[in-house]
Amino acid sequence: MIIALVVVTLMVAATAVTLSFLGGSGTNQAPSPTEPSPAASSPFQRPADWSPHRPAVHMTPEKNWMNDPQKPFLLDGVWHYYYLYNADHPDGNGTAWYHSTSTDLVHWEDQGVAIDKYTNGLGDIWTGTAVVDSENTAGFGAGAVIALVTQQVDGVQRQSLFASTDGGYSFESYEGNPVMDNPGVADWRDPRVFWDDNAGHWVMALAEHDRIGFYTSPNLRDWTYASDFVTTGLGVLECPDLFPMAVDGDPNNVRWVLLAGANGAAEGKTTGTTYWVGDWDGTTFTADETGHQWLDHGADYYAAVTWDDTRLSAQERLNSRYSIAWMNNWAYADDFPTGDWQGGSDSVVRSIRLGSDGDTETLYSAPAEELRSLEGEPEQIDPLRLDSGSATELTTPSSDAYRLTLDASVEDRTGEVRVKVLSADGTYATVGYDFDTELAFVARDADAIASKMPAEYRAVRTAPVPSEDGRVRLDIVVDVASIEVFAGDGEASITMATYGSPGARQLSVDAPRGAVEITDATLTPLRVAPVVRESAAE
């Protein structure tokens, strides 16, 4: 189941990094983009009545609790998206599926709870997959939306089917539930389901402790075990995904990617999203010998889902996919200072593609093109040269969320660049790149809440990114409580929730070791994208 030029609006945070660190259903209507609240003085600033840490461009519930995202689907030009939601937080347990819709993956509209918890005797509703059954294989009518989800009661996890005949706004429990009863396995959850054109059947990937089980079905109701994929050293797996991608857009080189939520403690990480590249024959996944890789190197990219755009051609759908994840971590999931809701937020929607460096095939990530619809007039930053040991203050951006891109370069491929984001109370966060170790990093152990957070929150997170002749590209999306860094050509990303204090902000760019040049730097404000809410979430 679950920067020259950056600053988080109410201050992102963390310490400067030293070398030692690195060695109920709503109306059946499509949403439309909204104007800012009258309380907002600018389309780039959040309304004055919002709570201090409510993001400007990231999805959050109005209140209560959120966690795992569910794979969106497109129906009649509308994206339907669900996430796990607990209306009884913090006094009661259990999650339901909360429904939001969008026409652009940027502006969202609440539609209420679509699948409620504790209604059929099998417990609450965990992660799963909703699919459009265009051919009526399940018998609920052509075009019915079928959700396969995990339900848990008395510690036993089972897979159930819920059907919607109103386009995914409300679901009914199938009378034959559970469609998959537990075979005596403690961890047996999070079904990811897709139609395999080549094999001519439905496929389910199911998280089963240290393995992913694969099942097939002709009708979404009757499932047959096919094979499994066993892992080691990654803890209890969750939220699997399986999908094809063309390597570097080559239609003659299509590989399969198996993705899962995993525990990276053995590799100096926390929970995160890992993946393998390999082959799929309709029943069995065979991974390449290169082993697993991490989709994101930050602490807060978990329970990720991916999906494609069904309006595109078959080849275009193989070239890139969307992804979104829960921007939180179970080590501190309900510790964020967001009093009117808990559980953090979702990441921005990003685009992923599969590329090759000749030896290894790797997923590359970037903010989805749809994010550009929020962009205002970009501000070009004059080139900067910083001598070794120097720092330069920069003008603070006026928008609550923004996107910074820059090139940093050094001579002889040695040195380090840091962008420090300072709050009025002295707390700060750092985004940077070490050219000696070729590591991008984000540090937040000096932000406004770090001292009260677990060690997992205070750890500096790094990502290997090779420089090109002593130059590296950073693409950074900053909101009031998060930083998402895309380094190089997108071969690594670092996603971190981070919190600061209200008040005046300052920015500085530092060159602690060796001279650094900053070029091709642009700071672009992002318009606020409030979620349309007709009433309080229930």
C-alpha positions in Angstrom: 0.0 0.0 0.0 1.0 1.6 1.0 19.3 26.5 -6.6 21.2 30.1 -8.2 17.9 29.7 -7.0 15.5 28.0 -4.9 13.4 28.4 -2.0 10.3 26.9 -0.6 7.6 29.4 0.1 7.4 29.0 3.8 10.9 27.7 3.6 12.2 24.4 2.6 15.0 23.2 4.6 18.1 21.3 5.5 21.7 21.6 6.1 24.5 22.5 3.9 26.2 19.4 2.8 29.9 18.8 3.5 32.1 16.3 2.0 31.8 14.1 5.1 28.1 13.8 4.4 28.9 12.4 0.9 31.9 10.1 1.4 -19.1 9.8 -1.1 -19.3 10.1 -4.9 -19.6 13.5 -6.4 -21.2 14.8 -9.6 -20.5 13.1 -12.9 -18.7 16.1 -14.4 -15.3 16.8 -15.8 -13.3 19.5 -14.0 -12.0 22.6 -15.6 -9.0 24.8 -14.6 -9.8 27.3 -11.9 -8.9 30.8 -11.1 -7.3 31.6 -7.8 -9.4 32.3 -4.8 -10.5 35.9 -4.3 -8.3 35.8 -1.2 -5.2 35.4 -3.4 -3.4 38.6 -4.3 -1.7 36.9 -7.3 -2.3 33.7 -9.3 1.2 32.7 -8.2 0.5 33.0 -4.5 -1.7 30.8 -2.4 -4.9 32.2 -1.0 -4.4 34.0 2.3 -6.8 31.7 4.1 -4.8 28.5 3.3 -2.9 26.8 6.1 0.9 27.6 6.1 2.0 24.3 4.5 -0.8 23.6 2.0 1.1 23.1 -1.3 0.4 25.3 -4.3 0.7 22.7 -7.0 0.6 19.3 -5.3 -2.5 17.2 -4.6 -3.7 17.1 -1.0 -7.0 16.2 0.6 -9.1 18.9 2.2 -8.8 17.2 5.6 -8.2 13.9 7.3 -5.6 11.5 5.8 -4.2 10.4 2.5 -1.6 7.9 1.3 -1.2 5.5 -1.7 -2.1 6.8 -5.2 -4.0 4.5 -7.5 -3.2 4.2 -11.2 -5.4 6.8 -13.1 -7.4 5.9 -16.2 -8.8 8.0 -19.0 -12.5 7.9 -19.8 -14.3 10.3 -22.2 -11.4 12.8 -21.9 -11.4 12.8 -18.1 -8.6 11.4 -16.0 -10.0 9.4 -13.0 -7.6 9.2 -10.1 -8.1 7.6 -6.6 -6.0 7.7 -3.5 -6.3 5.9 -0.1 -8.2 8.1 2.3 -9.1 7.8 6.0 -12.0 10.1 7.0 -11.6 8.9 10.6 -8.0 9.9 11.1 -6.6 10.2 13.7 -9.1 8.4 15.9 -10.2 5.6 13.6 -8.4 3.2 11.2 -9.0 2.0 7.7 -8.8 3.5 4.3 -11.3 4.1 1.4 -10.8 5.1 -2.2 -11.1 8.8 -2.6 -11.9 10.0 -6.2 -10.5 13.1 -8.0 -10.8 14.0 -11.7 -8.8 16.1 -14.1 -8.6 16.9 -17.8 -5.0 18.0 -17.7 -3.3 16.1 -14.7 -2.6 19.5 -13.1 -6.0 20.8 -12.0 -8.1 18.4 -9.9 -11.6 18.3 -8.7 -12.8 16.3 -5.7 -15.5 13.7 -6.4 -15.8 12.2 -2.9 -15.4 8.6 -1.7 -15.9 6.1 -4.5 -15.3 2.9 -2.6 -16.0 3.1 1.1 -14.5 0.9 3.8 -16.2 -1.7 6.0 -19.2 -2.1 3.8 -19.1 -5.8 2.7 -17.7 -7.6 5.7 -14.2 -7.9 4.3 -12.7 -4.9 5.9 -11.2 -1.6 4.6 -10.0 -0.8 1.1 -6.3 -0.9 0.3 -4.4 -0.4 -2.9 -5.4 -2.0 -6.2 -6.2 -1.1 -9.8 -9.2 0.3 -11.7 -9.5 -0.7 -15.4 -12.0 0.1 -18.1 -13.5 -3.3 -19.2 -14.2 -2.2 -22.8 -15.0 -5.7 -24.0 -17.3 -6.7 -21.1 -15.0 -9.6 -20.0 -16.2 -9.3 -16.4 -19.9 -9.3 -17.3 -20.9 -5.9 -15.9 -21.3 -4.3 -19.3 -19.0 -2.9 -21.9 -17.2 0.1 -20.6 -17.8 -0.8 -16.9 -15.0 0.3 -14.6 -13.7 -2.7 -12.6 -11.6 -2.2 -9.5 -9.5 -5.0 -8.1 -8.4 -4.1 -4.5 -7.0 -5.6 -1.4 -9.3 -5.8 1.6 -8.1 -6.6 5.0 -10.0 -7.9 8.0 -8.6 -9.5 11.2 -5.1 -9.4 9.7 -6.1 -11.4 6.6 -5.6 -9.8 3.2 -7.8 -10.8 0.2 -8.5 -9.5 -3.2 -12.0 -8.2 -4.0 -13.7 -6.8 -7.1 -15.8 -3.7 -7.2 -17.8 -2.6 -10.3 -18.9 0.8 -11.5 -21.4 1.4 -14.2 -21.4 5.2 -13.9 -17.9 5.9 -15.1 -15.9 5.3 -11.9 -17.8 7.7 -9.6 -19.4 5.0 -7.5 -18.7 1.2 -7.1 -20.6 -1.8 -5.9 -19.1 -4.8 -4.2 -19.2 -8.0 -6.3 -21.4 -10.6 -4.7 -18.8 -13.2 -5.2 -16.1 -11.4 -3.2 -13.4 -12.1 -2.4 -12.4 -13.1 -5.9 -9.0 -14.3 -4.5 -9.0 -15.8 -1.0 -5.8 -15.7 1.0 -3.7 -18.9 0.6 -2.2 -18.4 4.1 0.3 -15.6 3.3 0.7 -12.7 5.7 1.6 -10.1 3.1 -0.6 -10.6 0.0 -1.7 -7.3 -1.5 -1.8 -4.4 -3.9 -3.0 -6.0 -7.2 -1.9 -4.2 -10.3 -3.9 -5.3 -13.3 -3.6 -4.8 -17.1 -4.8 -6.4 -20.3 -2.0 -8.2 -22.1 -2.7 -7.8 -25.8 -0.1 -10.3 -26.9 -1.2 -13.0 -24.4 -4.9 -12.2 -24.7 -5.7 -12.2 -21.0 -5.7 -10.0 -17.9 -2.6 -10.0 -15.8 -2.2 -9.3 -12.2 1.0 -8.5 -10.3 0.6 -9.0 -6.6 2.9 -8.1 -3.7 3.7 -11.2 -1.7 6.3 -10.3 1.0 9.6 -10.7 -0.8 8.2 -11.7 -4.2 5.8 -10.5 -6.8 3.2 -13.1 -7.9 1.7 -13.1 -11.3 -1.8 -14.3 -12.1 -3.9 -14.4 -15.3 -7.6 -14.2 -15.9 -10.0 -14.1 -18.8 -12.7 -12.1 -17.0 -11.2 -10.3 -13.9 -13.1 -12.6 -11.6 -11.3 -15.9 -12.0 -7.6 -15.8 -11.4 -4.9 -18.5 -12.0 -1.4 -18.4 -10.6 1.2 -18.2 -13.3 4.6 -17.5 -11.8 6.5 -15.3 -9.3 9.6 -13.1 -9.2 11.6 -13.4 -6.0 13.8 -10.6 -4.5 16.3 -10.4 -1.7 17.4 -7.6 0.6 14.5 -5.3 -0.2 12.1 -6.1 2.7 8.4 -6.4 2.3 7.4 -5.4 -1.2 4.3 -3.3 -2.0 2.5 -1.7 -4.9 4.0 -3.5 -7.9 3.6 -2.4 -11.5 4.5 -4.1 -14.8 4.6 -2.4 -18.2 6.4 -2.3 -21.6 8.6 0.5 -22.8 10.6 1.1 -26.0 14.3 1.7 -25.3 15.2 5.2 -26.5 12.0 5.1 -28.5 13.1 2.2 -30.7 10.0 0.2 -31.6 12.2 -2.8 -32.3 13.6 -2.8 -28.8 10.8 -3.1 -26.3 11.5 -4.2 -22.8 9.4 -4.7 -19.7 9.8 -2.9 -16.4 8.7 -4.4 -13.1 8.4 -1.8 -10.4 7.7 -2.1 -6.6 7.7 -0.3 -3.3 10.7 -1.6 -1.4 12.9 -1.0 1.7 16.4 0.2 0.8 17.9 0.0 4.3 20.5 -2.4 3.1 21.7 0.3 0.7 21.5 3.3 3.0 18.0 4.2 1.9 14.6 4.1 3.5 11.5 2.9 1.7 11.3 3.9 -1.9 10.5 2.7 -5.4 12.7 0.2 -7.1 12.5 -1.5 -10.5 14.0 -4.2 -12.8 14.2 -4.2 -16.6 13.7 -7.5 -18.3 11.3 -9.6 -20.5 7.7 -10.7 -20.1 6.3 -13.7 -22.0 2.7 -13.4 -20.9 3.1 -15.4 -17.7 6.7 -14.9 -16.5 9.0 -11.9 -15.9 12.7 -12.5 -16.3 15.0 -9.7 -15.1 18.3 -8.7 -16.7 21.4 -9.5 -14.7 22.0 -5.8 -13.9 19.7 -6.1 -10.9 17.4 -3.6 -9.4 17.5 0.2 -9.7 15.8 3.1 -7.9 13.2 5.2 -9.7 13.8 8.0 -7.2 16.7 8.5 -4.7 14.8 10.7 -2.2 13.1 9.7 0.9 9.6 10.5 -0.3 8.7 8.8 -3.5 6.7 5.8 -2.4 3.7 3.7 -3.7 4.4 5.0 -7.2 2.1 4.2 -10.1 2.7 4.6 -13.8 0.2 4.8 -16.7 0.1 5.7 -20.4 -2.2 8.0 -22.4 -4.6 5.8 -24.3 -5.3 8.6 -26.8 -1.8 8.1 -28.3 -0.7 5.6 -30.9 0.6 2.2 -29.8 4.2 3.3 -30.4 3.8 6.6 -28.6 2.5 4.8 -25.6 5.7 2.8 -25.5 7.9 5.8 -25.6 6.9 7.4 -22.3 4.6 7.0 -19.4 3.3 9.2 -16.5 4.2 8.5 -12.9 2.9 9.8 -9.6 3.8 8.8 -6.0 3.0 9.4 -2.4 5.4 12.1 -1.2 5.9 10.7 2.3 7.6 8.0 4.2 6.3 5.5 6.8 9.1 6.4 9.1 7.4 9.8 9.8 4.2 9.6 7.8 1.9 11.4 10.2 4.6 13.8 11.8 4.3 16.6 9.3 3.0 20.0 10.7 -0.1 20.0 8.5 -2.8 20.5 11.1 -5.8 20.5 8.8 -4.9 17.2 7.1 -2.2 14.6 7.4 -0.3 12.2 5.2 1.6 14.7 3.1 0.9 15.1 -0.6 1.4 13.5 -3.9 4.3 14.3 -6.1 3.8 16.3 -9.3 3.0 14.1 -12.2 6.2 13.2 -14.1 7.1 11.7 -17.4 9.3 8.6 -17.5 11.1 7.0 -20.4 13.5 4.1 -20.8 17.0 4.9 -22.1 20.2 3.0 -22.5 23.8 4.0 -21.9 25.1 1.0 -23.7 25.4 -1.2 -20.7 22.3 -0.6 -18.6 18.7 0.4 -19.5 17.5 3.0 -17.0 14.3 4.9 -16.4 14.7 8.7 -16.9 12.3 11.1 -15.2 11.2 14.7 -15.8 8.2 16.8 -14.8 5.4 16.1 -17.1 4.8 18.6 -19.9 1.4 19.3 -18.5 3.1 21.2 -15.6 4.1 23.9 -18.1 0.4 25.1 -18.2 1.1 26.6 -14.8 4.3 28.4 -15.8 4.4 32.2 -15.8 7.1 34.3 -17.5 10.5 32.8 -16.9 13.2 35.0 -15.4 16.6 34.5 -16.9 19.4 34.6 -14.3 22.7 36.3 -15.4 25.7 33.9 -15.5 27.5 33.7 -12.3 31.1 32.8 -11.4 31.8 31.9 -7.8 35.3 31.7 -6.6 36.2 28.8 -4.2 34.8 29.4 -0.8 32.5 32.2 -1.9 28.7 32.6 -1.8 26.3 34.9 -3.6 22.9 36.0 -2.5 20.1 35.9 -5.0 16.7 37.6 -5.3 14.0 35.6 -3.6 11.2 34.6 -6.0 7.7 35.9 -5.3 5.7 32.8 -6.3 4.8 30.1 -3.8 5.9 27.4 -6.2 8.4 27.6 -9.0 10.7 25.7 -11.3 14.4 26.3 -11.5 16.7 25.0 -14.2 20.4 25.7 -14.3 23.8 24.4 -15.5 26.6 24.2 -13.0 30.2 23.6 -14.2 33.7 23.4 -12.7 37.2 23.1 -14.0 39.1 19.8 -13.8 35.8 18.1 -12.7 36.4 19.0 -9.1 34.3 21.1 -6.7 30.8 21.4 -5.4 27.8 23.7 -5.8 25.2 24.3 -3.2 22.0 26.3 -3.3 20.9 27.2 0.2 17.3 28.2 1.0 17.1 30.2 4.3 14.1 30.9 6.5 13.8 34.0 8.7 14.5 31.9 11.7 17.8 30.5 10.3 16.5 27.1 9.2 17.4 26.1 5.6 17.5 23.4 3.0 20.3 22.6 0.5 20.2 21.3 -3.1 23.6 20.6 -4.7 26.0 18.6 -6.7 29.5 17.2 -5.8 31.6 17.0 -8.9 34.3 14.8 -7.3 31.9 12.1 -6.3 29.3 12.9 -9.1 26.5 12.9 -6.6 23.5 15.2 -6.6 22.1 15.7 -3.1 19.3 17.2 -1.0 19.8 17.9 2.7 17.0 18.9 5.0 18.5 18.2 8.5 18.5 21.9 9.4 14.9 22.7 8.3 12.3 23.9 10.7 11.0 20.5 11.8 14.2 18.3 11.4 15.2 18.4 15.1 11.8 16.8 16.0 11.8 14.2 13.3 13.3 10.7 13.1 16.8 10.1 11.8 15.4 9.0 8.5 14.1 12.5 7.9 17.4 14.1 8.7 19.6 11.9 6.5 21.1 13.5 3.4 19.9 11.9 0.3 22.2 11.5 -2.8 21.9 10.3 -6.3 24.7 9.2 -8.7 24.6 11.5 -11.8 27.6 11.6 -14.2 28.7 15.1 -15.2 29.5 15.9 -18.8 32.9 17.4 -19.1 32.5 19.0 -15.7 29.0 20.2 -16.3 25.6 19.1 -14.8 22.0 20.1 -15.4 19.6 20.5 -12.5 15.8 20.9 -12.9 14.1 21.7 -9.6 10.4 22.0 -8.8 9.8 23.7 -5.4 6.6 24.0 -3.5 5.9 25.2 0.0 6.7 21.9 1.6 8.7 19.9 -1.0 11.6 19.8 -3.4 11.8 17.6 -6.5 15.1 17.5 -8.2 15.8 16.0 -11.7 19.5 15.8 -12.4 21.5 15.4 -15.6 19.2 14.3 -18.4 16.8 13.0 -15.9 18.7 9.8 -15.1 18.2 10.5 -11.4 15.6 12.3 -9.3 15.4 13.2 -5.6 12.0 13.8 -4.1 11.9 15.3 -0.5 9.2 16.7 1.6 10.7 19.6 3.6 9.3 22.3 5.9 10.4 25.8 6.8 9.0 28.7 8.9 6.9 31.6 7.7 8.6 34.9 7.1 11.2 36.6 4.9 13.3 34.3 2.7 16.8 34.5 1.4 18.7 32.5 -1.2 22.4 31.9 -1.6 24.6 29.9 -4.1 27.8 28.6 -2.5 31.0 27.2 -4.0 32.6 25.6 -0.9 35.4 23.8 -2.9 36.7 25.2 -6.2 35.3 27.8 -8.5 31.8 27.2 -10.0 30.1 28.7 -12.9 26.3 28.9 -13.1 24.9 29.4 -16.6 21.6 28.9 -18.6 19.7 29.5 -15.4 16.0 30.2 -15.4 13.5 30.7 -12.6 9.9 30.2 -13.6 7.0 30.9 -11.3 4.1 28.4 -11.2 0.5 29.4 -10.8 -1.4 28.0 -7.9 -3.5 25.0 -8.9 -6.2 24.7 -6.1 -8.2 21.5 -5.9 -11.9 22.2 -6.7 -13.8 21.2 -3.6 -17.6 21.4 -3.4 -17.8 20.4 0.2 -15.6 19.1 3.0 -14.2 15.6 2.4 -16.2 13.0 4.4 
